[in-house]
Every structure is written in structure tokens, then in C-alpha cells.
């Protein structure tokens, strides 16, 4: 399951980031922003037009991601796990 | 002086939203210099301070970044300065790594990346006051031991909150930290340090963000909140600024009149009154709009709302190939493109910023309204269609619509060659109350830049235009308007063959020249050419019957179409030059606006003639 498939206010744990190419700057930036394996992510909101972009919380930080960016993030557990 | 401690150059480095700017404003107050780094449009903010021990410190506020793997020009500046390889910028003696105590997990990773550079550094644990709210406690001595560099705590938004950092600057420079073995996973290292130094002392309380974001990011309520905020902003810029602008405008006119009576009539009098004072007036009159707009934008930015607005509008702006960040500069440009273009600084992506600057002049600014009002009043019947829609109102609406549509097309064309995926990846920072001192410092910086950089270009050009319109003086016994005998008049006549295909007569061509200084001047210039009343209000009322009898409908509509693009605003071009540091972009803007204006006016003129026979 990918982050963009997660429903509102549910949480998933990051399994890995999928780089679309060997030099995928967005995948690299996601890593630097703390989207790393083992971190729980919670969906806070979806954008008003077509549910894109989405807002997520990771740790104490909230980020807005376009769904194409969120699709690079593969989740470990389906959903429903509470934030640690 | 004290002599014992040599001057020090420090650089503040940190993630976006670590409170670095507030800290910088706190440290240096008004002793700041804002310029651009050589060759790039990245803002270089430097300031000075003197510590308690009398040590002089030069502070550089580097652009915020998440990592040293730069993805934009401002991040590249930060990387190069930190590494000491930026051309023309000596390596700082001390790196001050600012980390927000409330966001250690993210910010410590970048701090560790900086530490790997092996340069002398200290860590500033900022926003330390907010840490209890999160129910956390930080063991600062332990953190210092684990990081191997001095750690001080600050509260950037509180007066005196930077004192621990100031004290630390008087200490002898810390030794450069030994880098971690290469291949160390920085995320793992952060987790290890956090587990040792940060303890949970009470339930987590991120209640404010949770509660507010439920409303602010809500698909329906969030849009309502955004709409109300934008409505108030637009009102403030568009109408609340008006009395102040009128006041300044009148003040400058009275100053001109007063100075005019002091000096003997003649060229010097005219130069000072009509050239310099009137030119400075054009500049100063923008100030209320700029101050109100910037106060509003800075407050939205500092409070953490602006990125959320960008989130709400991202999809809409993506249809033009832009991101949500472009919305507010474009909206402000409806009042005036000058403050609108200045506010594009909040757009991080340089290409998005450039396209936004390019299309900002297409947002119909308030200076075009007097021209629209005059021509619509003279040529469009005040009839109603279907009992509801006023034809004059419909034409005005169509003019605004045509401009927006053109902007969308231009943005799409500009972004067409751009196939890279530009990420949104926008941090939604915690909500916080904007610090008043920081707001005041930022506002003052913007004002100063506008008055000195943009102002000087506008005043110079105004004087030039004054000279063109005043010399040579009409010969004795001349009957026509004075401007007709001047260089501007001659240029107007020379322009005629070029503009005749648009249906413009020589009077319009002549009026276009003083209209370079400000679009609305074209109305009073037309009045001058037709030798009617001089003041703007008189001009409009006396011109209306005159124009409707002398011009064809096709000519009037053609001039309206020309003004949708109105490529002749020097103030806009001056601010583009200042904001981008490039004449190339100025030429591109002027060129494409001119081309579109010409094409639109040409089509309008000939279509109207075809239809109306």
C-alpha cells in the first residue's frame, strides 16, 4: 500500500521510499524530510479539489505532498495503527 | 576598543521554520543589509552586532534548507557558503546551526549533516519555550555531550531570548567537531541521540495544530476561511490603502505647488516640480499598498498560515503549471503589480517564481481602471441586457477575464518546455503568534528596498519623460498644446504609422509616452493633448463627450484591448529588474506584453470595423 491510498486520519508505517529513477531528487528529499523506514505517518487532510495534495503528519512535523509524491512512499502495515 | 577578541563572522544555518529569521532580527535589529548574492536572485541577509565584551560580529542569515543536497539556488548558496566555497563570500568563522526544539527529529539530521563538514560550530536550540507544550523535556548537557559541540538555548521571538547565544559568542571559538565515520546513517544517529536526551514528561499536546488544521485544511471550511482572509486582504490593499494614497498624492502635489511658487517660472521650476517631485510622488504613492500587503503577507507567513493556503490552492494553480504559492502574489497584482511582484519572494521554486513575475502584469491593476472607466463611459452604452446585466459592467468583466485567460495561456507556454517534476513537499509549520519586532524589521526592510532600489529607477525615468515632454518648448504664438511641439510629441507622430493599423490617432500615440510612468497618467495626458482640463477628475468629465464624438468605436475598443496588456508601465519593469536582477527578464516581459497588446488591439480594431461596418 502507498501513502496516497491511505484514508483520512489513518496511520501507516513507512516500509521504504521508491525512487522513480536512480537520481530521483524527490525521493532523496523525502528521505531528508524524515520519511524513512519505520516512521509512522498519519493523514491529516486532503486538498479541496480532487483530494490532491494531501497533508500528513510525521513525528512532530506536518507536510503537504502531492499525491504523485506520496505514491513514492510504500507503507508497511495497512492502516489503523495508533501513533506511538 | 577591547581588542582582546578579534571580529567574528558567523552564519545562521538551519531548516526552514526553525525560527532562524526571528532570531536573526532579534540579534541584529535594524543593523541589517539585505542584498542579493552576486549573480543569483537569492537574498543575502547580513547584519552586525556587538557582544557584551565588545566583540564585533557579522551575522549572515543563510537561506533555510533541509539538507546540503541542494535542489534550488538558495539551497545551493547555503551549501556553498557553509562549505566555504562560495565565490566572493569568505567562509564563516563559526557555523551557528539553529534547530527548533519542537522539531528535533527533523532538524538534528541536518545539523549532523553540517557537523560532517568538520567546521567550528555551535548549536542553538531555538523555541525552547514551546517544548513543555509538547510534553517533552530535553537534557541539554547530555545533548551537548552527544553532539560534541556547544549547545545553547534561545527563544527567538522573545525580547532578550537570544542572550545565551550572545554570551556564547564571547567564548573562544569551539574546536571543529570530528566527523562521524562515513556511511553512518544520520537518521539512526538522530534516533539514538533523541532516545538519550529527550524524555516524555507528560501526554503529547499538539492539540492546537490538530484542532486548527481540522478547520483550516477542511475542503469546505478551509476554503471559506481562505476566502474570508483573501477578501479582507484584497479590501485592505485595494480600498483601505486608497485614502492614504490620496493623502500622499495630494501632499506631493501641494509640495510641488509650494515649491513651484518659490522658484521663478522656467525650466528649473518645471524640472523640480513636474520632473523630480512628480516622479517621487509616483513612487511614494505605492507605499500604503506595499506596507499593507506586506504586513498581511508577513503575518500570514509568520503565523504558519501561508503554507496552508498554498496547500488549499495548489491544485488550482497546478492547472497553470504553478504551485499554490503563486496565488497571493497574483491576487495582489490586481491592486498593483509592483507589490505583487515583490511578494513573489515567498515562492521557493525559482522557475515558478519567474513565471509568476512574468504573468503578474497581466492581472488587471487598479491603475488601469481610470483608463477603462473613461473609455467605457464614452463608448459603451449604459444599457441593460435582460434587465440585470449592465453592458458597461459586462465589458469591464470581459477585460478582466481576457487578462486572466491570457495569463493562464502565457504560464502554460512558459512551463511547456519544463518537463521536470517540481515537488510541492511543503512543510506546514506549527502555528505561532508573529513576533511584532520581527514583523517591524521585515516590513522596514521591504520598504527600504522599494524606496531605494525601485524608487531610484522610477524617479530617473520620470525625469527623462518630463524632459521628453517639455523640450523643446513651443515656439512663440503656437496654438496647439505644448506637448505637441516637444520631443515626445514628435516621437508620438513618428509612432503613428506603426500604431495606425490599431486605429490609434496621433493624440493617442502622444498620450502613450507620459503614460509610461504610470498607466493612469494616460488619461491626463490625453486631456493635455486635447487641451482640456488638467486635473484627472476634470479631464475624464470633459474628455468623455469629446472622445465619443471624435473617435470611432473601433479605436476605443482597440485602446481598451491594448490596456489589457498595457506593456508600458515603467514601475513594473523597474521592480522586475530589481527582483530578478536581470535585464533579460525585463526585456522578455516588455516584449511579450507588447506583442500581445499589439495583436489584441489589431484584432479588436479590425473585427469591430468588420462587424460595425
Contacts between the chains, C-beta under 8 A, distances in Angstrom:
chain1	res1	chain2	res2	distance
A	25	B	71	5.5
A	25	B	423	7.8
A	26	B	421	6.6
A	26	B	423	4.8
A	26	B	425	7.1
A	28	B	69	6.2
A	29	B	66	6.8
A	29	B	67	7.5
A	29	B	69	7.9
A	29	B	71	6.3
A	29	B	423	6.6
A	29	B	425	5.9
A	30	B	425	7.3
A	32	B	66	4.9
A	32	B	67	4.1
A	32	B	69	7.0
A	32	B	109	7.0
A	32	B	110	7.6
A	33	B	66	6.0
A	33	B	106	6.8
A	33	B	425	6.8
A	33	B	427	7.7
A	34	B	105	6.2
A	34	B	106	5.0
A	34	B	109	7.0
A	34	B	187	7.4
A	36	B	187	4.8
A	44	B	213	5.7
A	44	B	217	6.5
A	45	B	213	6.5
A	45	B	217	3.6
A	45	B	218	7.1
A	45	B	219	8.0
A	45	B	222	7.7
A	45	B	311	7.8
A	46	B	219	7.1
A	47	B	219	7.5
A	47	B	311	6.5
A	47	B	312	6.8
A	47	B	314	6.3
A	47	B	315	5.4
A	48	B	219	4.0
A	48	B	220	7.4
A	48	B	222	6.5
A	48	B	223	5.4
A	48	B	312	5.9
A	48	B	315	7.5
A	49	B	315	3.9
A	49	B	316	6.3
A	50	B	315	6.0
A	52	B	314	7.6
A	52	B	315	5.5
A	53	B	311	6.1
A	53	B	314	5.1
A	53	B	315	7.2
A	53	B	424	5.5
A	55	B	213	7.2
A	55	B	217	5.6
A	55	B	311	6.1
A	55	B	428	6.1
A	59	B	103	7.7
A	59	B	105	4.5
A	59	B	106	6.7
A	60	B	102	6.0
A	60	B	103	5.5
A	60	B	105	6.8
A	60	B	106	7.9
A	60	B	134	6.7
A	60	B	206	6.9
A	60	B	430	8.0
A	61	B	103	5.8
A	61	B	105	7.6
A	61	B	106	5.4
A	61	B	427	6.3
A	62	B	209	6.8
A	62	B	213	7.2
A	62	B	427	7.1
A	62	B	428	4.0
A	62	B	429	7.8
A	63	B	425	6.6
A	63	B	426	6.6
A	63	B	427	5.6
A	63	B	428	6.5
A	64	B	307	6.9
A	64	B	308	8.0
A	64	B	310	7.3
A	64	B	311	4.2
A	64	B	314	7.2
A	64	B	424	5.8
A	64	B	425	7.7
A	64	B	426	4.3
A	64	B	427	7.9
A	64	B	428	5.9
A	65	B	424	6.2
A	65	B	425	6.1
A	65	B	426	8.0
A	66	B	314	7.2
A	66	B	318	7.9
A	66	B	423	7.2
A	66	B	424	4.7
A	68	B	421	7.1
A	69	B	423	5.6
A	69	B	424	6.6
A	69	B	425	6.2
